[in-house]
Each structure stands twice: as C-alpha cells, then as structure tokens.
Amino acid sequence: MAGDQTEKHLLAGQDERERGFSRAVEIERQEGVSRAIFRYETLALESAGAGSTAALAEMVRVLQERGYRQLRTRLIFRDGAYLGSQELWVEYADPEQPVEAAGGLAGLVRRIRRALTRRL
C-alpha cells in the first residue's frame, strides 16, 4: 500500500509479574487512523487512534488495566529511518491504587487502625 506509513516505538516497563521488559510497538497509519500492534510473550494487543500518540495511549491504558506499570515509550523508527535514541522517552503515569489495596506496613497499620476505631 503506497500511501501507508509506519513507525516503531520502544515500549518498556514492568509486566503484571513485576518483570522488566522492552518490546517494539508497530504503528501502522492508513486513511487517517493509526493502529498500534504489541506482542509480548503470549500477549498480542492492537489499539487504534486518530494518531500514533492516541493509539499508544490507548495501548498503555489497556496494559495498565492488565497490571503493567512504569510504562514509557520512545520513537525508534519512522518511515524506515532509524532514530535510535534521538527521541525522548514519553512516560505514562501509573493509575492510582485505592488506599485499601495498599500493601506492606502502611496498609497493615491502616487496617489495624480502622479495625480499632470501629469498635470505639
């Protein structure tokens, strides 16, 4: 398809098992719509948007819903030209966790305090 354009972005972060990863996301642009394609182990995802930024943001949102964290992207190829590390990383904020879901010592103290104040 002669009018099609492609980009590749590097997507890095932690998966749902808190393992670091770094994989390419292909962006295909056709007729004003960008489609992001991501493959990691047995996971294969596609998302679409009005541009590559929107398609990547949707991809990140879906991955965050699956438990992926500390996600960031960087453009590495545009229309066949290798950009390497010339482009800056785009970092995506992790969604806030509910206070009840907080673990560790702070979560334990919160649960104990809540249990004690209910009895008074």
Secondary structure as GFF3:
##gff-version 3
##sequence-region A 1 120
A	DSSP	beta_strand	5	14	.	.	.	ID=ss1
A	DSSP	beta_strand	20	30	.	.	.	ID=ss2
A	DSSP	beta_strand	33	40	.	.	.	ID=ss3
A	DSSP	beta_strand	43	49	.	.	.	ID=ss4
A	DSSP	alpha_helix	52	65	.	.	.	ID=ss5
A	DSSP	beta_strand	69	78	.	.	.	ID=ss6
A	DSSP	beta_strand	81	82	.	.	.	ID=ss7
A	DSSP	beta_strand	90	91	.	.	.	ID=ss8
A	DSSP	three_ten_helix	99	101	.	.	.	ID=ss9
A	DSSP	alpha_helix	104	119	.	.	.	ID=ss10
###
